[in-house]
Amino acid sequence: IGSMDGGRITGAISPYIGVAGLAGGGYLAYQGVIGNPIFYLVLLSGGYETFMRFYDPAQHIPPGYYNVTMTQRATMTVGYFGLIAALLVAMDVNKRYRKPPEVLMRERQQETTWDMR
């Protein structure tokens, strides 16, 4: 989505990234992986943005909006996909060390029990 973080970058890299994003988001929605209603609003907005990018390019964006050099495009591509990779690694680390609230409450209780003040 052009108004959200990364929307302009993905459009500058390739207009087909929007199609891939819609396919991935549609698959997640179809499988029921994501239950957040905001995700569906973002998916609808992304569908509209992608449709307009292909079927109304002259009226949808100002001229020269996506004109970037190949060096700039390569830099944005590496940075964008590097950010995605870093976020996926961070999610994996978080999932490994995440504790349920019951365990945290039990640990807090044990800390106060063994406190010898």
C-alpha positions in Angstrom: 0.0 0.0 0.0 1.6 3.2 -1.1 0.6 5.2 2.0 2.1 2.6 4.4 5.7 1.8 5.1 7.3 0.0 2.2 4.6 0.7 -0.3 6.5 3.1 -2.4 9.7 1.0 -2.0 8.0 -2.1 -3.3 6.5 -0.2 -6.2 9.9 1.2 -7.1 11.5 -2.2 -7.0 8.8 -3.9 -9.2 5.0 -3.4 -9.6 4.7 -7.2 -9.4 5.7 -7.3 -5.7 2.1 -6.0 -5.0 0.7 -9.0 -6.8 3.0 -11.4 -4.9 2.0 -9.7 -1.6 -1.7 -10.1 -2.4 -1.2 -13.7 -3.3 0.6 -14.3 0.0 -2.0 -12.4 2.0 -4.8 -14.1 0.2 -3.3 -17.4 1.0 -3.0 -16.5 4.7 -6.6 -15.3 4.8 -7.9 -18.4 3.1 -6.0 -20.7 5.5 -7.3 -18.7 8.5 -3.8 -18.0 9.8 -4.6 -14.4 10.6 -7.7 -13.4 12.5 -7.1 -9.7 12.8 -9.7 -7.7 11.0 -7.2 -4.9 10.3 -5.2 -7.4 8.1 -8.3 -7.8 5.9 -8.6 -4.0 5.5 -4.9 -3.8 4.6 -5.4 -6.6 2.1 -8.4 -4.9 0.5 -6.5 -1.6 0.3 -3.5 -3.4 -1.2 -5.7 -5.0 -3.8 -7.1 -1.6 -4.8 -3.6 -0.1 -4.9 -2.2 -2.9 -7.0 -5.2 -2.8 -9.4 -4.8 1.0 -9.9 -1.1 0.6 -10.5 -1.8 -1.7 -13.5 -5.0 -0.3 -14.9 -4.8 3.4 -14.3 -1.1 4.3 -14.0 -1.4 7.7 -15.6 -4.0 9.0 -13.3 -3.0 7.2 -10.1 0.6 8.5 -9.5 2.4 11.7 -10.4 4.9 11.4 -13.3 8.3 10.3 -12.2 7.1 8.9 -8.9 8.9 5.6 -9.4 11.8 6.8 -11.5 14.9 5.6 -9.8 18.3 4.5 -11.0 19.3 0.8 -11.1 21.7 1.4 -8.2 19.0 3.0 -6.1 16.6 0.1 -7.0 19.3 -2.5 -6.0 20.0 -0.7 -2.7 16.3 -0.5 -1.9 15.8 -4.2 -2.8 18.7 -5.4 -0.5 17.5 -3.1 2.3 13.9 -4.1 2.0 14.4 -7.9 1.9 17.2 -7.6 4.5 14.7 -5.9 6.8 12.2 -8.7 6.2 14.9 -11.3 7.0 15.9 -9.5 10.2 12.2 -9.3 11.3 11.7 -13.0 10.7 14.8 -13.9 12.7 13.6 -11.6 15.6 10.2 -13.3 15.5 11.8 -16.7 15.7 14.0 -15.7 18.7 11.0 -14.2 20.4 9.0 -17.4 19.9 11.8 -19.5 21.4 12.0 -17.5 24.6 8.4 -16.5 25.1 6.8 -17.6 28.3 3.1 -17.9 29.1 1.7 -15.5 31.8 1.2 -18.3 34.2 4.9 -19.2 34.1 5.9 -15.5 34.6 3.6 -15.2 37.6 5.0 -18.4 39.1 8.6 -17.1 38.6 7.7 -13.8 40.2 6.1 -15.6 43.2 9.2 -17.7 43.6 11.5 -14.7 43.6 9.5 -13.1 46.4 9.4 -16.4 48.3 13.2 -16.8 48.3 13.9 -13.2 49.1 15.9 -13.1 52.4 15.5 -9.4 53.3 
